[in-house]
Amino acid sequence: MILSLAADQKSISEEVNKDVNTFATKGYRALGVAKTSGKDKWQFLGLIALFDPPREDSAETIKTAESMGVTVKMVTGDHIAIAEEIAKRVNLGTNIVLPSSFVDEHEGKAQKIVAEADGFAEIFPEHKFAIVELLQNAGHIVGMTGDGVNDAPALKKADAGVAVVGATDAAKSAADIVLTKTGISVIIDAIKESRKIFQRMNNYSMYRIAETIRVILFITLSITIFQFYPVTALMIVLLAILNDLPIITIAYDNVKLSDKPKRWNMRMVLGIATFLGIIGVLSTFGIFYIGLNVFNLDVAVLQSFIYLKLSVAGHLTVFVARTRDHFWSIKPAPQLFLAVVFTQLTATLITVYGILLPAMGWGLALFVWGYAFLLFVVTDFLKVQFYKVLDHSGIKFHE
């Protein structure tokens, strides 16, 4: 733009452009400088080289992100030679493309070009939006960082827009995450935390579905087949109340951090939850039979007997559902463990001493605990095998 003002641009343009390209190959931007020597007479004085290095944590952040299954692409308005040099400095690939290579192509080819590129140079704001949209249409989950007003549309379009520190208000309002510290390494923390949250949500969903199947199916079958109400309305209320505390503490549970991105796989969730729920139904019918035909309990005590089993076994199911491997493979968070201990001690005491419910004594309570723990261990081993069966059948936990 400055060169075009110079009266002698034709004679010096080749040399100026050569110097601009030389600066660009070293990662420098070139700022043209001119002055007027008269009305509409501009004299080109020379070039000022400006160096805008990547942040110190960029290379390490990119390396960590890629090790976690995240593909990183650079998007810049700078000269392609600058982009290639910066890409080398942060250990990105050097397949940098220009907008002209994909903007006028049909969507299929454009998606392929954008997906295979390591970065984009000489980009305008509308191109950023197009890149995000093309990647999304190709089935990718797209995150983007930016700081300017011209980044706002693409930040809004991205699945995870990240406004860096010092970003404009427009960029902040369009983004999903706003960084408050310099550098971008905190994005890795966000990825890790989001994967923990996802895993906890997955564990909760699996436990909640399994528990619903276990309780509702058992009660329904007991009433329809045996014409017997296994628990009273008060017992159902107590089950719900005592379930709340462990459910809340799942949000603090320790989980194994995935090294790859995950998506919801409801076939897996429903498959495992149904499997755990059916085992729970069968085991509860087992203790129902023992209480009725072995211990010859009267109806009131039998209901307390079954209630305690539903409560204890239900909360032990939390520890089964929270891992793919055996329950001891990941140590539960203290909050979760203590919540389960507290609620089950409460459930045990109210059935042993007849607080609100018919009393059944310590002997029956200890039998219920032993029975529930034995089934818990057996279920855990069966769960591990069932995961292997589902994996071999082609149903994967993550994509």
VENRA-V972443 format. One record per backbone hydrogen bond with DSSP energy under -1.0 kcal/mol. CO is the residue of the C=O (numbers start at 0). NH is the residue of the N-H. E is the energy in kcal/mol with one decimal. If there is no record, write none. Layout:
# VENRA-V972443
co nh e
CO NH E
CO NH E
This chain:
# VENRA-V972443
co nh e
1 4 -1.3
2 5 -1.0
5 8 -1.2
7 11 -1.4
8 12 -2.2
11 15 -2.6
12 16 -2.7
13 17 -1.7
14 18 -2.1
15 19 -2.6
16 20 -2.3
17 21 -2.0
18 22 -2.7
19 23 -2.3
20 24 -2.1
22 25 -1.1
22 27 -2.7
23 26 -1.8
28 49 -3.3
30 47 -2.4
32 44 -2.6
32 45 -1.5
34 42 -3.6
37 40 -1.9
40 36 -2.7
41 6 -2.1
42 34 -2.0
45 32 -2.3
47 30 -2.5
49 28 -3.4
54 57 -1.6
56 60 -2.4
57 61 -2.8
58 62 -2.2
59 63 -2.4
60 64 -2.7
61 65 -2.5
62 66 -1.8
64 69 -2.4
65 68 -1.6
73 119 -3.1
75 122 -1.8
77 121 -2.1
78 82 -2.3
79 83 -2.3
80 84 -1.9
81 85 -2.7
82 86 -2.4
83 87 -1.7
84 88 -1.7
85 89 -1.6
86 91 -3.1
87 90 -1.0
93 95 -2.0
94 117 -2.4
94 118 -1.2
96 120 -2.1
97 100 -1.8
98 101 -1.9
98 102 -2.6
101 104 -1.1
105 109 -2.7
106 110 -2.9
107 111 -1.7
108 112 -2.5
109 113 -2.6
110 114 -2.5
111 115 -1.9
112 116 -1.2
117 73 -1.7
118 96 -2.3
119 75 -2.2
123 126 -1.4
123 127 -1.2
124 128 -1.5
125 129 -1.8
126 130 -2.5
127 131 -2.1
128 132 -2.4
129 133 -2.6
130 134 -2.2
131 135 -2.3
132 136 -2.6
133 137 -1.2
134 139 -2.3
135 138 -1.9
141 158 -1.5
141 159 -1.7
143 161 -3.4
145 163 -1.8
146 167 -2.9
147 150 -1.1
148 151 -1.2
150 154 -2.6
151 155 -2.5
152 156 -2.0
153 157 -2.3
159 143 -2.2
160 175 -2.2
160 176 -2.5
161 145 -1.7
162 178 -3.0
163 166 -1.6
167 171 -2.4
168 172 -2.5
169 173 -1.4
170 174 -1.4
176 162 -2.9
183 186 -1.8
184 187 -1.3
185 189 -1.9
186 190 -2.3
187 191 -2.6
188 192 -2.7
189 193 -2.4
190 194 -2.0
191 195 -1.9
192 196 -2.5
193 197 -2.5
194 198 -2.2
195 199 -2.4
196 200 -2.6
197 201 -2.5
198 202 -2.6
199 203 -2.7
200 204 -2.6
201 205 -2.3
202 206 -2.5
203 207 -3.3
204 208 -2.4
205 209 -2.2
206 210 -2.8
207 211 -2.1
208 212 -2.5
209 213 -2.6
210 214 -2.5
211 215 -2.2
212 216 -1.8
213 217 -1.1
214 218 -2.5
215 219 -2.6
216 220 -2.5
217 221 -2.4
218 222 -2.2
219 223 -2.6
220 224 -2.6
221 225 -1.0
221 227 -1.8
231 235 -1.8
232 236 -2.0
233 237 -2.4
234 238 -2.4
235 239 -2.1
236 240 -2.6
237 241 -2.8
238 242 -1.1
239 243 -1.0
242 246 -1.9
243 247 -2.3
244 248 -1.9
247 250 -1.5
248 251 -1.7
249 252 -1.5
264 268 -2.2
265 269 -3.0
266 270 -2.1
267 271 -2.7
268 272 -2.6
269 273 -2.5
270 274 -2.0
271 275 -2.7
272 276 -2.6
273 277 -2.7
274 278 -1.9
275 279 -2.0
276 280 -2.2
277 281 -2.5
278 282 -2.6
279 283 -2.0
280 284 -2.2
281 285 -1.6
282 286 -1.9
283 287 -2.0
284 288 -2.2
285 289 -2.1
286 290 -2.6
287 291 -2.0
288 292 -3.1
289 293 -1.9
289 294 -2.5
290 296 -2.7
297 301 -2.8
298 302 -2.1
299 303 -1.6
300 304 -2.7
301 305 -2.5
302 306 -2.7
303 307 -2.5
304 308 -1.5
305 309 -2.7
306 310 -2.4
307 311 -2.9
308 312 -2.5
309 313 -1.5
310 314 -1.8
311 315 -1.9
312 316 -1.4
316 320 -2.8
317 321 -1.2
325 328 -2.5
332 336 -2.5
333 337 -2.9
334 338 -1.9
335 339 -2.2
336 340 -2.4
337 341 -2.7
338 342 -2.4
339 343 -2.3
340 344 -2.1
341 345 -2.1
342 346 -2.4
343 347 -2.2
344 348 -2.6
345 349 -2.2
346 350 -1.2
347 351 -2.6
348 352 -2.4
349 354 -1.3
350 359 -1.9
351 360 -1.1
360 364 -1.5
361 365 -2.9
362 366 -1.7
363 367 -2.4
364 368 -2.3
365 369 -2.5
366 370 -2.9
367 371 -3.0
368 372 -2.6
369 373 -2.3
370 374 -2.3
371 375 -2.0
372 376 -2.2
373 377 -2.2
374 378 -2.9
375 379 -2.0
376 380 -1.9
377 381 -2.3
378 382 -2.6
379 383 -1.8
380 384 -1.7
381 385 -2.4
382 386 -2.4
383 387 -1.6
384 388 -2.0
385 389 -2.4
386 390 -2.7
387 391 -2.4
388 392 -1.3
389 394 -2.0
390 393 -1.4
